[in-house]
Amino acid sequence: MITVLFMIISFQGAQYIGMASGTDTFVDKNSQLYQNFDHLYQNLFGTESIVIMVEGSDVTNPELLKAMDRAYGSTVNIPGVIQVVSPSSVIKEANYQMTGRSEIPDDETVIDEIISSSVPTYFMPDETHATMTVVVEATTSDDTKEEILRETRTAIELANFPGDYTVIVTGDPAFMVEMNEAMNTSMGTLLMISVLLMIVVLYLVFRHVRWRLLPLPIVILGIIFTFGAMGYLDIPMTMVSMSAFPVLIGLGIDYAIQFHNRIEEELEEGYSDEEAVIDTIKHTGPAVLIALIITALGFISLLTSTVPMIQDFGKLLMIGIVMCFLSSLFVGVTVLYGFHRLSEKNILAKLGLKSSSSNKKASSHETIEKGPDLLEKALKGISTFSMHHPVLIIAVAASLCVGGLVADTMVPIQTDTETFVPQDLPALIDLTHMADILGGQDQLNLLIKTDDNTDPELLEWIDEFSQHEVDGRSNIYGSSSIVDLVKARNGGTIPDSSAEVAMVYEQLSETQRDSYLHGNSIILVNLEIGNAMSELGLMGIGELTDVVEEDILWMAPPPGTSVTITGNSVVFVEVITALTSGRVMMTMLGIVLVFAGLLVIYRDLLKALTPVITMMVVVGWAGGLMYISGLEYTPMTATLGALILGVGSEYAILMMERYFEEKEKGADPEQAMEEASVKIGKAIVTSGATTVFGFSALIASPFSITSNFGLITVIDVFLALLATFVIFPPVIVTLDKFREKRRAQAAGYSSKRIDTHESNTIPEVITA
């Protein structure tokens, strides 16, 4: 009943979850970068354009231009559209100046003359292409952009373009809308595949227990609780946090498997249902809780990222593992207890007996002696071999780890964001085609803060600096600013006085002024860098930005003026750099936190050090494999160091807890390790297999960023499992035997000193 109540509360909380894809998911709201880009550039000047590109044999055809004019008339009235720019409107205005009639001429010769003299080449780059742009504010919500895009497409259909022309609706808003739709569709499909694969692996690997599929609904219940907590704690759904749920399924199902496996083990040994539950909570509960705490400490390192969506990813993972643990501990154990009691009653009813569940060890769940199965033999053989050859195993593992850590520094970083999405995505194909025809639309945006934006000296500097950048920097193809409009209105020159500049400003339309000026204190200058995102990559854009900053220092603006470089390209450079360069620091911090947490919990250096050594080996192996396989780091895979610590340390801790439990029963170190490998090893293999199969579904994602994340995670989980059964046994047994030997030597030395002291005092006693 309590569970049902919490489910209702969780469903209510899930309704408060909001999608987030704005700048605040990439950049901290309190950072100067965010203030410059979002508060100043986006809010004051930022716009986005839906581009309507027409292709055909001759775009000067009067019938085509009339269709574009009809589309112009429909789109300009769409709510949320601030401006529509079309060659048809330019041609009509020029024709009005010539003939007094605001219409598209029927004479193609007249049209050709107007196009050659008045229409910018951007709108008609050649005889076979023409474009018009529907401009919206950059701060427009995603839902509104989607509605504007839908109405724009409707306007195109109603404009009746000639049949032998192709009309493409593209631009960043169209690309983002289609990408989000594709991402949501693929994520839902991948989650379903993940669940189906987990059903298969549970059915195959977890076959030694009854109700082998039960861990899956238990972990799904934990995911439901996590959704509720997300809503109440105002954690948004982002591109990265969407990937947290497969991670949580893989981690959370491990808790359910461990409790399930231990209860079945206790019942097989002949204990009653109550005793099985008590022993499970007593022995497995603390072990799983410690593993959860250490996993959370590994995830805490994600909170040190400067990227908000990575911080939210870390928060979501920590909340999720707690919810899955609580679901497994209370709901999972309770359901298992109830199922067993119900099964016992059915068996006794068939036998005609009465139930008596706690007065003897086994009323109906009789102990059946079974020989070890193939998996048990394999686990025992692996652990025995590794313990008998500790020097060889540890030397090879350490060598590969060091080599992997060195190779990891040479793993390339993928910074071209267009490669993250499916290359056959129609919106990406259209966007790339537009860039090929028109050139890229990437910009560096310069925000100039001044006390007087009518200062002629400042306008002269803007003109000279812009020309210098276009002429001197091969990757800067053009510039635009208020200076271009002023010179166009003033015979090609800049007025000599502020009063004259102010008069020119008054002659401009409000849309023209707002495109470059804010009040009297801010001026915007755009430097066109073409298709830099694809041609230069983010690293190249970063280098170009540094060059422009050096040029600003060399060609300093007038006193009292400051210049800030911002824009989409600059933000992405900072974000990708923060995501990828901070991965080593996050991993190292995670290792320190895990070690400190284990030391505080156990107050035992051996128990704190052994899991950390095992996971350090895995981190090194993972880096080496990434280098050998030719994989690249992306914003998502950069977080895998913390995930390795979270997943791998759990396996090592559970194995270590069972090792010391077997030692308390009187086993020597080798025997204890063999028993632990067999008894809890099957559960660890099962949970690892479910995690591997769950992440295998992500490999099928059409998004390369998700596919690589899934592939690397599968590799890392496999390496963590391998290290748990190959590296962990010789490390802990060798260190434990060394510690026991030191303790024995210390105890012998102390005993010898006591005996010597007593023998020296006997003559003194006799003499006395």
N, C-alpha and C positions, 0 to 999 in steps of 0.2 A: 504493500500500500504506500509506503514511504517512497519507494522507487517510482511508482506511477505518479505520485504527487510531484516529485522532482522532474520527471519527464514533462509534465504539463508546464511547470515553471520554465523548463529549458526551452520548450517550443515557443513560449511567450517571449523569452529573451532573444531567441534567434531572429525574431521579427525586427529587432533593433539593429541587426548587423547591416552595415552600409558598405557599398563598394567604394574603393578609393584608388584613383589612378593619377591624381594631380601631383603637382610639384612637392607637396608636403609629404608624399610617400617616399620621395627620394632624398629630400633635403630637410634638415632640421629647421623648424619654423623660427628658431631663435638665432640661426646663423646669418652672417652677413650676406652670404650667397643667396639665401632665400629672400632676404629683405630686398636685395638689388633686383633679383629676377621677378619674383612674384608681386611684391608690393609696388615696385616702381615700374619695371618694364611691362609685365603682364597686365596689371590693373590700369596703367596709364596709356600704353601704346600697343599692347599685344593683340594681334589678330590672327585668325586662321582662315584659309581660303579653300573652298570647294571649287575645284577646277573642272570646267566643262570643255573638253577637247573634241573638236570636230575634225574628222579626216575624210578626204575625198579627192577627186580629180582636180577640182578648182574651187577654192573656198571664196573666190570673189563673185560667185554666182549670186545674182540678186535674190533668187528664191531661197537660197540657203541663208543669206543675211537677213531676210525677212523672218525666217523661222527663228533665227537667233534673237531677233528683236522681240518676237512673241514670247520667247523664253525669258528674255530680260524683263518684260513687263510683268510676267507672273512671279518670277523669283524676287524681284525687288520689293514686293509686298508681303513676303513671308515674314511672320513675326520672328524677331531675333536677328534678322539680316540687317547689317548696318550699311552695306554698300554692295552694288553689283556693277562690275566693270566689264563692258562688252564692246567689241569693235563696231557692232551695229549702232550703238549709241553715239560713238565718236563720228561715224560716217553720217548719221542723221544730223548731228550738230553742225558738221562742216557743210553739209548740203543746205542747211537752213541759212548759214552765213552767205552762201553763194546764191541761193534761189529764193529764200524766204519760206521754203517748205521743209518741215521736219519729217522727212521720210527717206526710205532707202531708194536711191535712183534706180531706174530700170536700165539705164545705159551703163554697160560694163566699163566703157572707156572713162566715164566720169568717176565710177567707183575706183578704178585703178589709180586715177590721179589723186583722189582723196586719200587712198591707202598709202601711197608713196609719200605724201606730204604730211599726213596728220596721224595715222595709226601707228603706235609703237610696235616695233618688231616682236615684242614679247607676245602680243595678241595675234599676230600673223607672221610667224617666223619664216614661212615659205608659202608657196601657192597651194599646198595640199593640207595645211594645218591652220586651224584658227581656234582660239580659246576665249572663254569668258570666265570670270571669277566671281563667286558668291562669298562675300567677306562677312565673317562673324567675329565677335569678340573672343579673345583667347580664354577669358574667364567663363564662357558659356558652359553650362553643365553638359555632361555626356548625353543625358536624355534629350535635352534641347537640340544638341547637335544632330542626334539621330533623327529627330523629328524634322529638322531643317533639311537634312539629306534626303529623307523620304519625300518631302514636298518638292524638293528640287528635281528629283527623278520624275515625279508626277508632272511637273511643269514641262520637262523635256518631252515626255510622251504626248502631252497636249499641244506642243508647239508644231507638230506635223513637219518634222525635218524631211527633206527629200530622201527617197528610199535608197539612193546610191551613195549616201554618206553615213559614216559610222560616228556615233556620239558616245564618248566615254566620260563618265563622272568619276573623278579621282581627286587627289589631294590628301593631305594629312587627316582631316576629319573622316573621310570615307575609308581610309586605310585603318584608322584606329577602331572605327565601328565594326568593320568586318573582322579585324583581328580579335577583338574582344568576343565576338560571337563564336569564332572558330575556337578560341581558347576555352570558353565555357562548355561548348559542345564536346570538345576532345577530353576535357577534364572529367566530365560526367561519364563518358564512355570508358576512360581509363580506370576510373574508380570501380566501375562495374566489372571490368576485366580483372582488376586487382582482387576483388572479393571472390570472383569465380576461381581464380588461381589459388587463393587461400583455402577455399573449400576443397579443392583437389589435393593440395598438399597436406591439409589436416586429415583428410580421409586416408591418404596413403602412409604418412609418416607417424601420425598419432593413433595408429590402429591398436596399440596395446592398452587403450583405455576404453571405457564405455562412453557414449555420448560425445564422440570425438569432435563433432562440429560445434559443440557448445561454446568454446572460447570466442568464436566469431561474433555471435549476437551479444556476448558480454562486452566485447571491445566496442562494438557499434553503439551500445548503450553509453559507454564512456564518451564516444564522439558526440552523441546527442547532448550530453551534459556540457561538453566543451563548447558546442555551438551556443548554448544558453549563456555560458559564462562570457563568451565573446561579445554578445549583445549587451549584457549588463555592464561589462567593463569597457565598452566602447572601443573594442579592438576591430579595426576595419578589415575587410577582405581585400587583399591585394594580389598581384601576380605571384608573389613569393609565398604568401600565407596559404594560397590554394594548395600548394605542394606540401603543406604541413600535414594534411589529413592522411595521405598514404604513409607518411612517416609515423604518425600516431597509431595507425592501424598496425604497422609492423612492430612498434615498440609496445603498445598496449596489449596486444594479443599475447605477448610473452608473459605478462603478469598472470593472465587467466590460465595459460598453459601450466605455469609453475604450480599454482594452487591446485589445479585439476590433477596434475601428475602426482603430486604428493599425497592427496587424499586417496587416490586409487592405489598408490603404493602402500599406504597404511592399511587400507582395507584388505589388500592382498596378503598382508602379513598376519591377518586374522584379528585385527582390532575392531571394536565396535564402531558404529557410525559416529557417536559422540567423541570417542577417544581419537578417531581419525581426524575429526575437525579440530579438536584441541591440539593434537600434535602438529597438525599442519600450520595452524596459526602460530603455535609456539616456535617452530623451527623455520618454516618457510616465510612466515609473515615478516619477521625482522630482516631476513636476508633480502627479500624483495624490496622492503622499505629502504634499506641501506642502498641497494642498487638504484632505486628511484632517486634518492637524495644525490647520489654521485652523478647520475645522469643529468639531473637538474643543474648541478654545479658545472657540468660540461656545457650545458646550454646557456648558462649565465654569461659566458664569454660573448655570446651573440648580442647581448645588451650593450656591449662596449662599442658596437659599430656606430658610425656617424650617420648611417642610412636608416631612417625611421622604419621602413618596411622590413628590414632585417631585425630591428629591435622587436617589432610586432611578431615576427616569425619566432623569435626566441621566447617571447611571452606566451604565445599560443602553444608552443611545444611544452613549456613547463606546466601550464594549466592543463593541457591535454593528458600528460602522463599521470598527473595527480588524479584526474577524473577517471582514467582507465584503471588506475590502482584501486581507487575506492569502489569502482564497479566490480572489479575482480574479487576484492576482499569480502565485500558484504553481499552483493548480489550473486556473484559466481559461486562462492562457497555455500550460500543459502540454497541456491537452486540445486547444486550438486547433492547437498544433504537431503533435500526434499525428494529429488529423483531417486536417490538410493533407498530412502525409506519406502517410497512408493513401489519401487522394484522389489524390495524385500517382502512387502505385504503381498504382492501378487504371487511371488514364489511360494510363500507360506500358505496362501489361500489354496494354491494348487495342491500343496501337500497336505492340506487339512489341519495345519498347525496354527497356533496363535503367535503373534509377534512378541518378541522379547529382545529389544534391540541393545540393551546395555548391561544385561546381567551376565553375559558371557562374551568371550572374545569374538566369536563369529557364529551368528545364528544361521545365516543362510549363505553368506559370502565366504564359502569355504576356501581355505588356503590350498592352492594347487601348485605343486612343485613343477616349475617349468625350467627347461634348459635355456641358456642364453641364446638370444636370437642373433642374426647376422650383424645388426647394428651394434649390439652390445659387445660382440666379439671384436668388431672393428675398433670401437672406441677404446676398449681395454688394451688391444694390441698396440694402438697408436700411443697411448699414454705410457705403456710399459716400455716400448722401444725408446721413446724420448727420455724417460727417466734413466734408462740404462746407458744412454749416450749423451749425457748433459753437455759435455764440452763441445762435441761436434755440433749438436743442435744449436746451442747458444752462440757459438762462433759463427756458424753460417747465417743465423738470423741477424746477428749484430752487423755482420759485413753487408748483408743485403739492405739493412736499415740505413746504415751510413751512406751507402751508395745511392739509395733511394732519396734520402734527404738532399744530397748534392744534386741529383738529377731533377728533383722537384723545382729547384731554382731556375732550371732551363725549360720548364713547361711553359709554352706560350699562353698568352692571355688574349681571348677573343673579345675585341672591343667594337666590332661592327654590329650594331644592334639589328640591322636588317637580316643578318644571318640567323638570328634567334627564331625567326618565324618561318613557316613553310614556304619554300621557294616557289611552289606552284599555287600559292594563294592569289586569287584573281586580283585583289586590291593591290598586292605588292607588284604584280606584273604590270598593272596599269600605271602605278606610281613610277616604276622604273622606266616604262615606255615614255611617260611624260618627261622625265628627267633627260632621257636621250634626245627628245625633240626640242625641249625648251631650255635644257640646262637645269642644274639643281637650284633649289630655293633656299639652301642653307645660308645663314647669316651670322655675322658677329655684330651685336648691337652695342653701340657706345652711348652711354647715358652721361650727358654733360651737365653738370650742376653749376649754375652761375647766378649772380645777383641781377643780371640784366641780359635777357636773351635777344635784345635789339642792338647790342653792342656791335658795331661794324667790325671792330678788331677781332672779336670772337668769330664772326661769320667768315672773315678772311682766313682765319686759322683753320676753320672747318673745311673750307674750300681747298686750301693748300694741302692740308694733311690728307684729306680724302684722295686728292689727285696723286699725292706721293705714294699712298698705299696701293692704288690701282696700277700705277706705272711701275712701282718698284717691287711688288710682291706678286709672284706668278700665280698664286692661288687665290688672289683677290681680283675678281673680274669686274667689279663695278661698285658704285656707292649711291646712296640716296639720302637726302637731308632737306631741311627747310631752305638751305642755300640754293638748291636747284630751282625751287619755285620762285624764290626772290629774284634770282638772276633772269628767269624767264619773264617775269613781270616788269623788270627794270632794264630791258635792253641788253641783257647779258652781263651786267655789272652789279656789284654790291653797292648800295647807297653809301654816302659818306657820313651820314649822321644817324643817330638812334631814332630821331623823329621821322626821318624818311623811311627807315626800315619798318617802323611801326605803321606807317601809312601803307606800305606794301602788304604787311600782314593783314591789314583791314580789308584789302582787296581780295584776299584769298577766301575760299569757302571754309566753312567751319570744319568740314571733313578733312580738308587739306591741312589746316592748322593743327587739328587734333592728332593728325598722323605723326607730327614731329615736335609739337610744342606742348608743354604743360605749364599753364600759368606763365609766370615771367622768369621761372627759375630752372627749368629743365628742357634740354634739347636732345632729340634722338637722332643719331647718325647710324645708318645701316651700311655695313660692308658686305657685299655679296661674295660668298665663297663657293658658289656653284653646288656641285654634288659632292661636297667634301666628306660627308659621312661615309660614302662608299669609296671615294678615291683616296682619301687620306687616312680614314679611320679616326677614332677618338684620340689616339696618341698623336697623330699628325695635326689634328685640330688644336690639341693642347700646345704643341710646339708653335703653331701659327699664332695662337693667342699670346704666347710669350713674346714672339717677335713684334707683334703690334704694341704690346705694353712697353717694350724697349724703344720703339719708335716714338711713343707718346712722351717718354722721358727725354728723348733726343730732340724732338720737335715740341717743346713744352707749350701748352696753351697759355693764354694771357693770365696774369696774376689774378687770384681769387676764383679760379675755375678748376674744377676737378673732373676727371674722366674715369668712368667705370665701365669695364667690358663685361657684358652679360649676354644672355640668350640661351636658347635650347641647347646649342652645341656646347657651350661653356658648362652648363649644368650637367650634361651627360658626361663630360670629361671628368668633372669632379666626382660624380657618383660612381662611375666605373672604377676610377682610381681608388676611391675609398673602399669599394667592395673587394677589389682584388689585392691591393697592397696591404690591407688590414687582415688578410686571412692568416698569415703567419703569426701575427700578434694575438689574434683570437685563439688560435690553436695552443700557443704557449701559455696564455692565460688560463685556458681550459685545463691544461695539464697541471698547472700550479694549484688551481682551485680543487681539482679532483684529489690531488695528493694531500692538500691541507684538510679537505673534508674527511678523507679516510683516516688521517692521523688523529683528528679530533674525535671521530666516532669510535675507533678501535683503541687509540692510545698505544699503538703497537706499530713500530717502524716497518716490520716485515709485512704486516697486513696492508699497510698504506703504500708500500713501495712496489709490491709484486704486481698488482693490477696496472699500475702506472707504467712499469717497465714493459709489460705486455702490450699496452696500447701505444707506447712510443714506437715499438717495433712495427705495429700496424701502420702508423702514420708514415713511417719511412718507406715501408713496402708500397703503400698506396701512391706516394709520389713517384717512385720508380716505375710502377706499372703505367701511370699516366704518361710518363715520358716515353716509355717503350712503345705504347699503343698509339701515340700521336694525338692523344686527347688534349683539349684546351680548357683552361679555367674560364668560367663565366661567372656572372654575379651569383648564380645559384650554387654552382659547384664550389665557389670560394668558401661556403659555409660548412663544407664537409668535414673539416678538421674537428669542429665541435660535435658533429654527428657521429664521427668515429668514436670519440671519447664517450658520448652518450650511450651508443649501442654496445660497443665493445667492452667498456668497463663493466657493464651489467653482467655480461656473460662471465667475465673473470671473477667478479664478486660472488656470484651465485656458486660457481665452482669452488671458490675459496671457502665459503661458508660451509658447504657440504664436506669439504676436506677436513676442516677442523672439527666438525660434528662427528665424523668417523673416527678421528683421532681420540676424541673424548670417550668413545666406546672401547678404546684399548688397542686400536690398530696402529701399526708403525707407519711412518710417512709414506712408503711405497704402497702398502696395502690400502691406506686411507685414500690415496690419490686414485688407485684403481677402482675402489668402490665408488668414489665420487664421480669418476668419469662414466661409469656404467649407470649409476642410479639417477643422477641429475643430468648426465650427458645427453640422454635421449630427449629430455624436455628442452634442453638448450638447442639441440639439433633441430627439433621440431619448430621452436620459435624462430630460430635463424632461417630455416627453410621457408616459413611463412613470410618472413620479412623479405627474403630474396625473391620469392615468387610475387609478392605484392609490388615490389619495385620493378620487377621485370616488365610489368604492364606499362610502366612509364617509358620504357625503351621504344615502345610502338608509337609514341606520341609524334605527330607531324611537326611539332615545335622542337627544333634541335636543342634549345636550352633546357627543355624538360627531358628530352630523350637522353642527353648527356648526363643530366642529373641522375636519372634512373640507372643508367649503365654504371656510372662511377659508384653510386650507392650500393648496387648489387656486388660490385667488386670488393668494396670496403667491408660489407657485411660478411662476405665469404672469407676475406682475410682475417676478420675478427674471430670468426668461428675456427679457422685454421690455427690461429695463434692461441686460442683458448685450449685446444687439445694437443698442440704440438709444443708451443713455447711455454705456456703457463706451468704445466706439470714439472718439467725439469728445473725451472726457476724457483718455484716455491718449495719443492722437495729439497733441492740443493741448499737454499738459504735456510730452510727450517732445520735440516740436519746439522748445518754449520752452527746455527744458534744453539741447538741442543748440546752439541759437543762443547761449545764454549761454556754453557751453563754447567755441564758436568765437570769440566775442568775447574771452573770457579768453585763449585761445591766441594770437589776433592781437595783443592788447595785450602779452603776454609776449614774442612774437617781435619786435615793434616796439622794445621796450626793449632787447633783446639787440643788434639792428642799430644802434641809437643809441649804445649803449655801445662797440661795436666801431669805429664811425666816429670817435668822440672820441679813441680811443686811437691811431689811425694817425699823426697828426702827432707825438705824443709818441714813438712808435717811431722815426720818421724823424729827429727831432731827436737822439735818443739815438745 
